[in-house]
Amino acid sequence: MPIPESQLETWSHQGSITQSSNTYNTIKNVLEAGTTPYASKGFKVFLQGSYGNGTNILSESDVDIIIRLDDCFMSGLSDLTEEEKAAHKSAFRDATYTHVDFKRDVLSVLTQQYGKAVKAGDKAIAIDASGSRRKADVIVAIQFRRYFKFLSANNAEYAEGICFWNGKGERIANYPKQHSANLTTKHQNTSKWFKPMARVFKNMRSRMVDDGLLKAGIAPSYYIEGLLYNVPNEKLASSYQDCVVNILNWYRGDASKTDLVCANEQYYLLRDGYHTCWTQENCDAFVEAAIELWNEW
């Protein structure tokens, strides 16, 4: 039998807002304090992830924070001609305060404030939960520019994102602001069905993992949001049950899987071997497990 409408409606509810907001604002104030070693630099602190996008569920307690240095940037030049690449090279000089310096200073600020609760991970600096403070992950990044045109510093076109390096020294570039803005537009264009349905599918994932239908880690929230972002707007309407059926049938039948994009519209969603993409195998496993959960409820 199908999952009851009442259960899906319960799963559509947003998780903690007040504690997450307080956690973010407290850490943001620490990062933006005038006494930090980087206080004179140009930087921004902002949210990414499920809480920042309004798609968080009760079991998603982490607050994902980005602090981005804007005094220097990395460039993606693969879309430029050789002449444009040469013009770019001659237009800029190497930075004297780099991502390495910035991450060191941010880590020192957080450690001074939160002590042993701070742990430097592979990609982010984790701050453990304590009392009313939720667990937070702080990504230290610099601005990333994916150039589409470069004639001069004043005559160029690019998508602005972030980049950082993991523990192996591999650069990861992403576009959290485009992701968030596009999710909001999708939400508005689907009569506000999109974000509740993202929460429904995240809760379905949690249930599938608990029931042994899906391995943990197969379906990160970021990719679930990306998958639903590609669903035609008209399929998100009427009822939660109809939405679930429409989404799963669309993926199995009509979806052109190689053309699906991440919600930031800068990367394809389904590709193997990329930090920024979901593997086809894992996406298929998620959808098939969702169908099994639905049919065996």
VENTARA-V187721 format. One record per residue. N is the residue number from 1. RES is the residue in one small letter. NEAR is the number of other ideal C-beta (glycine too) atoms within 10 Angstrom. Layout:
BEGIN
n->N res->RES near->NEAR
n->N res->RES near->NEAR
END
This chain:
BEGIN
n->1 res->m near->7
n->2 res->p near->12
n->3 res->i near->20
n->4 res->p near->12
n->5 res->e near->13
n->6 res->s near->9
n->7 res->q near->17
n->8 res->l near->22
n->9 res->e near->14
n->10 res->t near->13
n->11 res->w near->21
n->12 res->s near->19
n->13 res->h near->12
n->14 res->q near->17
n->15 res->g near->18
n->16 res->s near->17
n->17 res->i near->11
n->18 res->t near->8
n->19 res->q near->17
n->20 res->s near->24
n->21 res->s near->14
n->22 res->n near->15
n->23 res->t near->23
n->24 res->y near->20
n->25 res->n near->11
n->26 res->t near->15
n->27 res->i near->22
n->28 res->k near->16
n->29 res->n near->11
n->30 res->v near->18
n->31 res->l near->19
n->32 res->e near->14
n->33 res->a near->11
n->34 res->g near->6
n->35 res->t near->7
n->36 res->t near->17
n->37 res->p near->14
n->38 res->y near->18
n->39 res->a near->12
n->40 res->s near->10
n->41 res->k near->15
n->42 res->g near->11
n->43 res->f near->21
n->44 res->k near->14
n->45 res->v near->16
n->46 res->f near->15
n->47 res->l near->19
n->48 res->q near->22
n->49 res->g near->23
n->50 res->s near->25
n->51 res->y near->26
n->52 res->g near->21
n->53 res->n near->24
n->54 res->g near->17
n->55 res->t near->27
n->56 res->n near->25
n->57 res->i near->22
n->58 res->l near->15
n->59 res->s near->10
n->60 res->e near->22
n->61 res->s near->18
n->62 res->d near->19
n->63 res->v near->30
n->64 res->d near->22
n->65 res->i near->25
n->66 res->i near->22
n->67 res->i near->25
n->68 res->r near->24
n->69 res->l near->25
n->70 res->d near->13
n->71 res->d near->16
n->72 res->c near->18
n->73 res->f near->19
n->74 res->m near->19
n->75 res->s near->19
n->76 res->g near->18
n->77 res->l near->16
n->78 res->s near->8
n->79 res->d near->14
n->80 res->l near->19
n->81 res->t near->11
n->82 res->e near->8
n->83 res->e near->10
n->84 res->e near->18
n->85 res->k near->15
n->86 res->a near->12
n->87 res->a near->17
n->88 res->h near->19
n->89 res->k near->11
n->90 res->s near->10
n->91 res->a near->13
n->92 res->f near->11
n->93 res->r near->6
n->94 res->d near->6
n->95 res->a near->15
n->96 res->t near->8
n->97 res->y near->16
n->98 res->t near->14
n->99 res->h near->19
n->100 res->v near->10
n->101 res->d near->16
n->102 res->f near->24
n->103 res->k near->21
n->104 res->r near->14
n->105 res->d near->18
n->106 res->v near->22
n->107 res->l near->16
n->108 res->s near->13
n->109 res->v near->22
n->110 res->l near->24
n->111 res->t near->16
n->112 res->q near->12
n->113 res->q near->16
n->114 res->y near->17
n->115 res->g near->8
n->116 res->k near->7
n->117 res->a near->16
n->118 res->v near->19
n->119 res->k near->13
n->120 res->a near->15
n->121 res->g near->12
n->122 res->d near->8
n->123 res->k near->16
n->124 res->a near->20
n->125 res->i near->21
n->126 res->a near->17
n->127 res->i near->25
n->128 res->d near->13
n->129 res->a near->16
n->130 res->s near->10
n->131 res->g near->6
n->132 res->s near->10
n->133 res->r near->17
n->134 res->r near->22
n->135 res->k near->14
n->136 res->a near->26
n->137 res->d near->17
n->138 res->v near->27
n->139 res->i near->22
n->140 res->v near->27
n->141 res->a near->28
n->142 res->i near->23
n->143 res->q near->19
n->144 res->f near->22
n->145 res->r near->20
n->146 res->r near->19
n->147 res->y near->18
n->148 res->f near->13
n->149 res->k near->12
n->150 res->f near->24
n->151 res->l near->13
n->152 res->s near->11
n->153 res->a near->11
n->154 res->n near->6
n->155 res->n near->9
n->156 res->a near->18
n->157 res->e near->12
n->158 res->y near->18
n->159 res->a near->17
n->160 res->e near->14
n->161 res->g near->23
n->162 res->i near->25
n->163 res->c near->20
n->164 res->f near->22
n->165 res->w near->18
n->166 res->n near->13
n->167 res->g near->9
n->168 res->k near->6
n->169 res->g near->6
n->170 res->e near->10
n->171 res->r near->13
n->172 res->i near->16
n->173 res->a near->19
n->174 res->n near->23
n->175 res->y near->23
n->176 res->p near->23
n->177 res->k near->19
n->178 res->q near->17
n->179 res->h near->24
n->180 res->s near->21
n->181 res->a near->14
n->182 res->n near->20
n->183 res->l near->23
n->184 res->t near->14
n->185 res->t near->13
n->186 res->k near->21
n->187 res->h near->20
n->188 res->q near->10
n->189 res->n near->12
n->190 res->t near->21
n->191 res->s near->10
n->192 res->k near->10
n->193 res->w near->24
n->194 res->f near->25
n->195 res->k near->21
n->196 res->p near->22
n->197 res->m near->25
n->198 res->a near->28
n->199 res->r near->25
n->200 res->v near->26
n->201 res->f near->28
n->202 res->k near->24
n->203 res->n near->21
n->204 res->m near->24
n->205 res->r near->24
n->206 res->s near->18
n->207 res->r near->18
n->208 res->m near->22
n->209 res->v near->16
n->210 res->d near->10
n->211 res->d near->12
n->212 res->g near->8
n->213 res->l near->19
n->214 res->l near->23
n->215 res->k near->13
n->216 res->a near->10
n->217 res->g near->8
n->218 res->i near->18
n->219 res->a near->26
n->220 res->p near->14
n->221 res->s near->19
n->222 res->y near->22
n->223 res->y near->20
n->224 res->i near->23
n->225 res->e near->25
n->226 res->g near->27
n->227 res->l near->24
n->228 res->l near->25
n->229 res->y near->21
n->230 res->n near->20
n->231 res->v near->22
n->232 res->p near->12
n->233 res->n near->12
n->234 res->e near->9
n->235 res->k near->19
n->236 res->l near->22
n->237 res->a near->12
n->238 res->s near->11
n->239 res->s near->12
n->240 res->y near->21
n->241 res->q near->16
n->242 res->d near->14
n->243 res->c near->24
n->244 res->v near->22
n->245 res->v near->15
n->246 res->n near->18
n->247 res->i near->23
n->248 res->l near->16
n->249 res->n near->13
n->250 res->w near->14
n->251 res->y near->22
n->252 res->r near->12
n->253 res->g near->7
n->254 res->d near->10
n->255 res->a near->18
n->256 res->s near->7
n->257 res->k near->13
n->258 res->t near->10
n->259 res->d near->10
n->260 res->l near->21
n->261 res->v near->15
n->262 res->c near->26
n->263 res->a near->27
n->264 res->n near->22
n->265 res->e near->14
n->266 res->q near->17
n->267 res->y near->18
n->268 res->y near->17
n->269 res->l near->21
n->270 res->l near->24
n->271 res->r near->15
n->272 res->d near->10
n->273 res->g near->6
n->274 res->y near->12
n->275 res->h near->12
n->276 res->t near->16
n->277 res->c near->18
n->278 res->w near->25
n->279 res->t near->15
n->280 res->q near->15
n->281 res->e near->11
n->282 res->n near->18
n->283 res->c near->22
n->284 res->d near->14
n->285 res->a near->17
n->286 res->f near->25
n->287 res->v near->18
n->288 res->e near->16
n->289 res->a near->22
n->290 res->a near->23
n->291 res->i near->17
n->292 res->e near->14
n->293 res->l near->18
n->294 res->w near->16
n->295 res->n near->10
n->296 res->e near->10
n->297 res->w near->11
END
